[in-house]
């Protein structure tokens, strides 16, 4: 073998061995990120969706929830090249050999942390704050869904909830209200004591979060094709209903432009904030949202068969043209016959028939199913019962229950007995599923992974 042949063997064997580490850093590293980052992201997102649906089903079936968080992903990448070459024999019959091997290895280390103890209690039982509700409202999330999921009670009378929530949805459709969160300072009972310590003075004050519902003097748009003179009258009627339900029944609504809701009951001497009467507000926690969404009576999620799913979506008021005409319709409205018998077992038949006639007639009138009428007497108990019946016929998610996994579903989960799926073409259910996921994430508490303490034992 001549000298030129030896040089070729050396080049084949030595170049990969010498430049393999550099190629691994400059080529394999970026390619590994490009190939792996989105893959990990998509898998985590997909499994998070399944975990959310699984916990919804567990709460429905009276089973304990379980949350497993991924705290760390460490994907170690190894890329190396090995080249071996040699020459044997002497004289004219020299023999040469070369061997080249390449190795690529990815060894991911994934750390899971189950949510337990104080972190679990904090995430599941802490009520949603007023500023979170306001921020989600300003993020253009479905308004009717947001209020129905998060507000457990905000009217003094329990039977007035449906009338009040319906009025808010209708006012939002007109673009006539604005919701903001404001932090106000309230003095504690010890604040009257004299103290020279400035820090002590600051500690005497605590923030009191309030939710402010404001009537806009000039609404930016209207979702209904009404006479220009009729629109302000409808808005004023809905607003007056809200004022009568939240404040004193005989409160003149003409001068009220703000309604103040607080999650903490203020002392008697501080009942006035912004020159308006403060009303008590109670929001739901994460577990409260799941229980309100799934448990009877009046659940917010419908668990239906494939045939009932098609029937509900086939109602004229639940089809896309009607939903697009009513921007605040982020829900499906059921007929009483579509309900589970346990959803409303004590419903008044007369009230139910009136509400059903109103729903069926909306297919001809084009009315959005926010309220049975924009003009209601809030002191009429029959009106309140009709509003409640309409409000509790709404379903914000339709989960299909079947014996098999539905093809091309948006998300599906099996508990070993049945399959639960959200249809990939069901935009309303998909948006509200994302809202529930966001609410669970907002309530999450970040906890560091458990640390291991090393103790060095030396000679005594």
Protein Blocks (a to p, Z undefined) as FASTA:
>chain_A
ZZklmmmmmmmmmmmmmmmmmmmmmmmmmmmmmmmmmmmmmmmmmmmmmmmmmmmmmmmn
opacdddddfbdcdddddddddddddedehjldccdddddddddddddddddddehjllm
mmmmmccdfklmmmmmmnopafklmmmmmmmbfcfblklmmmmmmmmmmmmmnopaccdd
dddddddfklmpccfbfklmmmmpccdddddddddfbdfbdfbdcdfklmmmmmmmmmmm
mmmmmmcfklcfklpcbdcddfbdcdfklmpgghiacdddddddfklmmmmmmmcghifb
dcddfklmmmmmmpmklpmklmmmmmmlccdcddfklpcfklmmmbcfklmmmmmmmmmm
mmmnopacfbfbfbdcfklmklmmmmmmmmmmpcfbdcdddfbdcehifbdcdehlaccd
ddfklmklmmmmmmmmmmmmmmpccdddddddddddddZZ
